[in-house]
Amino acid sequence: MTRAYDDLLAYVQETQALASVAGRLQWDQETMMPKGAAPQRAQETAALETVLHARRTDPRVADWLDKANDAKCDEVAVAQLRHIRRDYERASKVPARLATEIARATSTAQGVWADARTADDFSAFAPTLEHVIALKREEGQALAAGGDVYDAMLQDYEPGTTSTDLDAMFGVLRPELSALRAAVLDAPPPDRLAGDFDEAAQMKLTRKLAKTFGYDMQHGRVDKAVHPFSSGSGLDVRITTRTSAQEPFDCFYSTIHEVGHAAYEQNISRDYLLTPLGRGVSMGVHESQSRLYENQIGRSRAFTGWLYHEMKDAFGDFGIPDEEAFYACVNRVSNGYIRTESDELQYNLHVLLRFDLERALVSGDLQVADLEAAWNDRFLADFGFAVDKPSNGVLQDVHWSVGLFGYFPTYSLGNVYAGCLHEAMRAALPDLDSQLSQGDTAAATDWLRQNVQRHGGLYEPRDLIARARGADPSEAPLLAYLKEKFTRLYGL
């Protein structure tokens, strides 16, 4: 190692510590912040972003990178330099003024979106969204340097992936999933949950579920938010969930999903703390963990058998007669508006809708004034029924208000990665179901920790999945898993 490398890494660790503080402000805004504090929080967020942008583009970083000799570095140091160089080059393309204004605008926009969602009034949010899109498009143009703007945005969430790659993958997924969905919805549906489920009891059980999946409460906490999320890395990783008296599964599976994200961050090697390797390598890989925890493990026949008895202990007789009926109930496919509440069969269709619309917004082919109608038309075409109100349609997700353009496709990419990892994990753990039926997820979560999570950003996303799977990523395992599961469950 060289002195330049040591000085660079120390500097980057300080920057990452400040970024963690900024992340904590965002967590607070979603969970604890009084509503009236929003204007001040926008200023605080903008001020921090000004400091962070200045550090990320400091000329000393370029000097240190020039002097740090990759040939004298080990694998870890080479990976650190790869991330630092990529982050520096991207940050240097974005003017400080623009970075600060995006931070201010998106902090403000989040509150405007929340109010519009409550009021079911897209027109109240549209001018703010137009402003955010204009800023993000300007940023994307700076990053693209004459190339594809949306592809430049994608690199913030899935380095090395292009919209062409995604089009090819999603082009295979969409017709297969649509056909399977149609066949399933033509079959007699299983029972659904009915009645009210005490929300305090839901939170008690949801915290037990978090621990069951390996979430370390000494370095985390569970709170409520309108839109469940995970925040933080290293020694402070927090999650949120939500409760509804009529929809306890929404609470439980939102929690398991966010624990997948949080466990990834908690299980990264502590040697990488507050360095570029000390965070999840991409949002696609992140989603592979959350979706695998939630679906392939959490909605498996074996694990739902254990959860059935936990729910009976928590709520008494709730109308589902046995474990098999409960498994069918948990995996019930039904029409619905909300992406985060969707069954795993239809989930990707919700994502593909957003992927296509946001690309059109970024390119200018779709104007914000026409977005609500475009959403409603596409939803009707894909799902066969009409959106009833904006909070069930174009206003349901927080992502666009906070400028996360290029994020949505990583949800489906994460499902593809999860399919690959699940196939490999099952091959490595032939006795897994007997453990899951006892509520013991340790073998599964340990396999993921060893093969994915502990590496953090050491490998590039596709390389990481290929190493764990033993083959390049493919949509085939996900499609095979969904077809087998729902063909059996619905007797097709």
Salt bridges, closest charged atoms under 4 A:
ASP7 OD1 - ARG3 NE 3.10
GLU14 OE1 - ARG55 NH2 3.23
ASP28 OD2 - ARG41 NH1 3.00
GLU44 OE1 - ARG41 NE 2.76
GLU49 OE2 - ARG56 NH1 3.85
ASP58 OD2 - ARG60 NH2 3.03
ASP63 OD2 - LYS67 NZ 3.28
ASP70 OD1 - ARG85 NH2 3.75
ASP87 OD2 - ARG279 NH2 2.98
GLU101 OE1 - ARG104 NH1 2.88
GLU101 OE2 - HIS131 NE2 3.40
ASP115 OD1 - LYS35 NZ 3.12
GLU138 OE2 - ARG97 NH2 2.75
GLU139 OE1 - LYS136 NZ 2.61
ASP156 OD1 - ARG90 NH2 2.89
ASP167 OD2 - ARG359 NH1 3.05
GLU176 OE1 - LYS483 NZ 2.80
ASP216 OD2 - HIS219 ND1 2.76
ASP223 OD2 - ARG221 NE 2.70
ASP236 OD2 - ARG24 NE 3.25
ASP236 OD1 - ARG238 NE 2.85
ASP250 OD2 - ARG242 NE 3.20
GLU265 OE2 - HIS286 NE2 2.65
GLU287 OE1 - HIS257 NE2 3.64
GLU287 OE2 - HIS261 NE2 2.97
GLU294 OE1 - HIS257 ND1 2.75
GLU294 OE1 - ARG291 NH1 3.20
GLU294 OE2 - ARG299 NH1 2.86
GLU310 OE1 - LYS208 NZ 2.77
GLU323 OE2 - HIS309 NE2 2.73
GLU324 OE2 - ARG301 NE 3.02
GLU341 OE2 - ARG242 NH2 3.82
GLU344 OE2 - LYS485 NZ 2.47
ASP356 OD1 - ARG359 NH2 3.34
ASP356 OD2 - ARG378 NH1 2.84
ASP382 OD1 - ARG174 NH2 2.49
ASP382 OD2 - ARG378 NE 2.66
ASP397 OD1 - ARG339 NH2 3.06
ASP397 OD2 - ARG354 NE 2.61
GLU423 OE1 - ARG469 NE 3.36
ASP433 OD1 - ARG426 NH1 2.85
ASP446 OD1 - ARG449 NH2 3.91
GLU460 OE2 - ARG82 NE 3.54
GLU460 OE2 - ARG86 NH1 3.18
ASP463 OD2 - ARG467 NE 3.26
GLU484 OE2 - ARG488 NE 2.27
